[in-house]
């Protein structure tokens, strides 16, 4: 079964990081990814993301599917439209989305990302 990759959170390497200072709006939350799969082209990725509370600016160049496993997040686009997502919510974000992510409670999600070639 070499072409099937399990999504086993506990066995994946944990890569911690912080948002770049110029993007931070509140707090300085530690974040982490646990990437389970990337295709050979480097355009398709699947794994887990987690973050502590804080708020930062985002500008998506990728398409992303998200499933929230824990926490509460408010996403607000540059036009001021806000959407709150929480455990159990599933949604997509299209490339070109610009706005903010605000993590209100420690959050964790499954991500599936496709990065189109420039």
C-alpha positions in Angstrom: 0.0 0.0 0.0 2.8 2.4 -0.8 0.5 4.8 -2.5 -1.8 5.3 0.5 -0.6 7.7 3.2 -2.3 7.6 6.6 -3.0 10.9 8.4 -1.6 9.9 11.8 -1.2 13.2 13.8 1.0 11.7 16.5 3.5 10.1 14.2 4.2 13.2 12.0 7.1 15.5 12.7 6.2 18.8 14.4 7.5 21.9 12.7 6.9 24.9 15.0 7.1 28.5 13.8 5.7 32.0 14.4 4.0 34.4 12.0 6.3 37.0 10.4 6.3 40.2 12.6 5.1 42.4 9.7 1.9 40.2 9.5 1.1 40.1 13.2 -1.9 42.2 14.4 -2.3 40.8 18.0 -0.3 38.4 20.1 2.6 36.3 18.9 1.1 32.8 18.6 3.2 29.7 18.2 2.0 27.7 15.2 3.0 24.3 13.9 2.5 22.1 10.9 2.6 18.3 10.6 2.8 17.7 6.9 1.8 14.1 6.0 2.2 14.3 2.2 3.6 16.6 -0.6 3.5 15.5 -4.2 6.7 15.5 -6.3 5.7 18.8 -8.0 5.5 20.6 -4.6 2.0 21.9 -5.5 -0.2 19.5 -3.4 0.1 19.1 0.4 -1.9 17.4 3.1 -1.4 17.5 6.9 -2.3 19.2 10.2 -1.9 22.8 11.3 -2.3 24.2 14.8 -2.1 27.7 16.4 -2.4 29.4 19.7 -4.6 32.6 20.0 -3.6 35.7 18.0 -4.4 37.6 14.9 -2.5 38.1 11.7 -2.8 39.1 8.0 -3.1 36.4 5.3 -2.8 36.5 1.5 -3.6 33.2 -0.2 -1.8 32.1 -3.4 -3.0 28.6 -2.9 -6.4 26.8 -2.8 -7.1 25.2 0.6 -9.6 22.8 2.0 -9.8 22.9 5.8 -11.5 20.8 8.5 -11.4 22.4 12.0 -10.6 19.7 14.6 -10.4 22.0 17.6 -10.8 25.7 18.5 -12.5 28.8 17.2 -11.2 31.0 14.4 -12.6 34.2 12.9 -11.6 34.9 9.3 -12.3 38.4 8.0 -11.7 39.4 4.4 -10.4 42.7 3.3 -13.9 43.9 2.6 -14.8 43.3 6.3 -16.9 40.2 5.9 -16.2 37.9 8.9 -16.9 34.2 9.2 -16.4 32.2 12.5 -15.4 28.6 12.2 -15.1 26.0 14.9 -14.7 22.3 15.5 -16.5 20.3 12.9 -16.6 23.0 10.2 -15.3 22.2 6.7 -14.7 24.8 4.0 -12.5 25.9 1.2 -10.4 29.1 0.7 -9.7 30.2 -2.8 -6.4 31.5 -4.0 -6.6 35.3 -3.9 -8.3 35.5 -0.5 -6.8 38.4 1.5 -7.7 39.3 5.1 -7.0 38.2 8.6 -7.1 35.0 10.7 -7.9 35.4 14.3 -7.6 32.4 16.6 -9.8 32.9 19.6 -9.2 29.4 21.2 -6.3 27.1 20.5 -7.0 25.6 17.1 -6.1 22.6 15.0 -7.2 21.7 11.5 -6.6 19.2 8.7 -5.5 21.0 5.5 -5.4 20.0 1.9 -3.5 22.6 -0.2 -3.1 23.0 -4.0 -0.6 25.7 -5.1 -1.1 26.5 -8.8 2.1 27.1 -10.8 2.8 30.8 -11.4 
